[in-house]
């Protein structure tokens, strides 16, 4: 893949998670609505023709289940890498993980948590409209060049959560 080719980054916030008294945050499951929304994300991404070459996912229960349900609808064989660094990450830490992505990956799906994923989208697109980032929301971002060259303000939003609802 050429270095100046357009790359597609899909940033997905986990779907709605349950608040369970006494359960550690990392182990919170999706609600029934969250399960339905995660499947819907996969259907919407498929309708947009967006098949990830690689998935980077936080290891929490709610993010891994969101990825599992979305990918079942979209790309069940897509490779998934669980990265502990995504959990509680700030936007710059998420960008560092993205920079490590190989040039063979044209479409990358990142499944994580707020506020990091929202801040990442806003930083990369220079705040190209702020639709907010509720549970189950995703943004599709395009940028030219290698992943390691992705910087704040250098990408454009192709699709955002506001247009989904």
C-alpha positions as CSV (number, residue, x, y, z in Angstrom):
1,X,0.0,0.0,0.0
2,X,1.4,3.4,-1.0
3,X,2.4,5.8,1.8
4,X,0.2,8.6,0.4
5,X,-2.9,6.4,0.2
6,X,-5.9,7.5,2.2
7,X,-6.3,5.7,5.5
8,X,-9.6,5.2,7.3
9,X,-9.8,5.3,11.0
10,X,-13.1,4.2,12.7
11,X,-13.2,5.4,16.3
12,X,-16.0,3.6,18.2
13,X,-17.0,4.2,21.8
14,X,-18.3,1.1,23.6
15,X,-22.1,0.7,23.6
16,X,-24.2,1.4,26.7
17,X,-22.9,-0.5,29.8
18,X,-24.6,-1.5,33.0
19,X,-23.8,0.1,36.4
20,X,-23.5,-2.9,38.7
21,X,-22.9,-2.2,42.4
22,X,-19.6,-3.8,43.5
23,X,-18.5,-4.8,40.0
24,X,-15.1,-3.4,39.0
25,X,-15.4,-0.9,36.2
26,X,-13.4,-3.1,33.7
27,X,-16.0,-5.9,34.2
28,X,-19.2,-3.9,33.5
29,X,-21.3,-5.7,30.9
30,X,-23.4,-4.1,28.1
31,X,-27.1,-3.5,28.8
32,X,-29.7,-5.0,26.5
33,X,-29.8,-1.8,24.6
34,X,-26.0,-1.8,24.4
35,X,-26.1,-5.3,22.9
36,X,-28.6,-4.1,20.2
37,X,-26.7,-0.9,19.5
38,X,-23.4,-2.8,19.1
39,X,-24.9,-5.0,16.5
40,X,-26.4,-2.0,14.8
41,X,-22.9,-0.4,14.6
42,X,-21.7,-3.4,12.6
43,X,-24.7,-3.2,10.3
44,X,-24.1,0.6,9.7
45,X,-20.4,0.1,9.1
46,X,-21.1,-2.7,6.6
47,X,-23.7,-0.4,4.8
48,X,-20.9,2.2,4.5
49,X,-18.6,-0.5,3.1
50,X,-16.1,-0.1,5.9
51,X,-14.4,-3.4,6.7
52,X,-11.5,-3.1,9.2
53,X,-8.1,-4.7,8.4
54,X,-7.3,-4.5,12.1
55,X,-9.2,-3.8,15.3
56,X,-7.5,-2.3,18.4
57,X,-9.7,-2.8,21.4
58,X,-9.6,-2.0,25.1
59,X,-9.7,-5.2,27.1
60,X,-12.7,-4.2,29.3
61,X,-15.8,-6.4,29.1
62,X,-17.9,-3.6,27.6
63,X,-15.5,-2.8,24.8
64,X,-14.6,-6.4,23.9
65,X,-18.3,-7.2,23.7
66,X,-19.1,-4.2,21.6
67,X,-16.3,-5.2,19.2
68,X,-17.5,-8.8,19.2
69,X,-21.1,-7.9,18.3
70,X,-20.2,-5.2,15.8
71,X,-17.7,-7.5,14.0
72,X,-20.2,-10.4,13.9
73,X,-22.2,-8.2,11.6
74,X,-19.3,-6.7,9.8
75,X,-16.1,-8.7,9.6
76,X,-16.1,-11.8,11.9
77,X,-12.6,-12.7,10.8
78,X,-11.0,-9.3,11.3
79,X,-7.9,-9.6,13.6
80,X,-8.4,-8.0,17.0
81,X,-5.6,-6.8,19.2
82,X,-6.5,-6.1,22.8
83,X,-4.4,-3.2,24.1
84,X,-4.5,-2.4,27.8
85,X,-3.3,1.1,27.0
86,X,-6.7,2.0,25.5
87,X,-8.4,1.7,28.9
88,X,-8.4,5.2,30.5
89,X,-6.2,6.6,27.7
90,X,-6.1,10.2,26.8
91,X,-6.2,11.2,23.1
92,X,-2.5,11.5,22.8
93,X,-2.0,8.0,24.2
94,X,-4.5,6.6,21.7
95,X,-2.7,8.5,18.9
96,X,0.6,6.8,20.0
97,X,-1.1,3.4,19.6
98,X,-2.4,4.3,16.2
99,X,1.1,5.4,15.1
100,X,2.3,1.8,15.7
101,X,-0.1,0.5,13.1
102,X,1.6,-1.1,10.1
103,X,1.3,0.3,6.6
104,X,-0.5,-2.8,5.4
105,X,-3.6,-1.7,7.4
106,X,-5.8,0.6,5.3
107,X,-8.8,0.6,7.6
108,X,-8.3,0.6,11.4
109,X,-11.1,0.2,14.0
110,X,-10.3,1.5,17.5
111,X,-12.8,0.5,20.2
112,X,-12.4,2.5,23.4
113,X,-13.8,4.8,26.1
114,X,-14.7,8.4,26.7
115,X,-13.3,10.9,27.1
116,X,-10.3,9.7,25.2
117,X,-12.1,8.6,22.0
118,X,-14.1,11.8,21.8
119,X,-11.0,13.9,22.3
120,X,-9.1,11.9,19.7
121,X,-11.8,12.5,17.1
122,X,-11.9,16.2,17.9
123,X,-8.1,16.6,17.9
124,X,-7.6,14.8,14.6
125,X,-10.3,16.8,12.8
126,X,-9.6,20.1,14.5
127,X,-13.1,20.0,16.1
128,X,-14.8,19.5,12.7
129,X,-18.2,19.9,14.3
130,X,-18.7,18.4,17.7
131,X,-21.6,16.0,17.7
132,X,-20.7,14.6,21.1
133,X,-19.9,10.9,21.6
134,X,-22.6,8.9,23.4
135,X,-22.2,5.2,24.0
136,X,-22.2,3.2,20.8
137,X,-21.2,6.3,18.7
138,X,-18.5,6.1,16.1
139,X,-16.7,8.5,13.7
140,X,-15.1,7.6,10.4
141,X,-12.0,9.7,9.8
142,X,-9.8,9.8,6.7
143,X,-6.2,10.9,6.4
144,X,-3.5,10.6,3.7
145,X,-0.2,9.0,4.4
146,X,1.2,6.4,6.9
147,X,-0.4,5.9,10.3
148,X,2.8,7.1,12.0
149,X,2.3,10.6,10.3
150,X,-1.2,11.1,11.6
151,X,-1.3,14.4,13.5
152,X,-3.8,16.7,15.1
153,X,-5.8,18.7,12.6
154,X,-4.7,16.6,9.6
155,X,-7.7,14.4,9.1
156,X,-11.3,14.9,8.0
157,X,-14.5,13.4,9.3
158,X,-16.2,11.4,6.7
159,X,-19.1,10.3,9.0
160,X,-19.9,11.2,12.6
161,X,-22.3,10.1,15.2
162,X,-24.6,13.1,14.9
163,X,-25.7,12.0,11.4
164,X,-26.6,8.5,12.7
165,X,-29.4,9.4,15.1
